[in-house]
Amino acid sequence: MRRINALLLVAIFALSIFAAPLAALAQGGEPAEIVAKVNGVAITRERFLELLEAEYGFFALQELIQRELVRQKAEELQVTVDEQEFAETYELITAQFGGPANLQLMLAQNGLSEAQFQDQIRFSMLVTALTKAEVQVSEEELLRWFEENRRFYDQPFAVEVSHILVETEELARELLAQLENGADLAALAQEHSLDPGTAPQGGYLGLITEGLTVPEFEEAAFSLDIGGFGLAESTYGWHVITVHSKQEAKAADFAAIAQQVEADFRRSKALDFQSYMYKLEQEADLEVLWEPR
């Protein structure tokens, strides 16, 4: 499952926190409108907005400028936020807050509406898309980057395994004998295995590659034939191991995964949010006329 980058989540949240008071700045109103009374003394909307401008005016103007810069660049490059990607991202964020109820609680505690929060997510996603779209890519550079990072694309040798973890060699050998006589490994794992991660799944560990588990376990697993059983002792105890299948090593074919490689290349070279905003500001013809009251 994908997980949203923690720094991106913090940035979205921070922007949203500012969005609450900034939204009030954008709202007009009659100067004489009263927003509160203290022992009969009126506080007018004008005083309220003056304080907001003094406290948050700089941030409001900065956000308005940044949003306009991003809007213009997105229009120029014809970059938009994919709705399916947005839905998946929002689902991930909601899950990371502990579900819809916790998310709504967080929003309420910070004076935010869900619409404001979603708007900031869309804005952050649009900026991310722009940073990647602006990365210059040549086929020569892409091929060189692919070769430098080939280890992430080549398919390594792997074995699909299950195991039963027990405390003593005596019990391990007893279980091994039962397996060799046709006993069901899943049932034995659920009954005897000390591994809380795999015991409920009948001891199933899945595909493992070199360096994923402890050396003693790998040495035994990689040496077994498909369907074979073996023993290994590690710092965790004794492992009764079986191999279900093997995946042979295979070099990646650049032509077959060129789009994925390009996407990864763009992601690795893209500017971060602040750097990209600075770039847009430097490229733009900006004239700031606002002065705090």
Summary of the structure (lengths in Angstrom):
residues: 293
radius of gyration: 29.0
end to end distance: 50.0
largest distance: 90.6
contacts: 779
relative contact order: 0.12
helix: 58%
strand: 15%
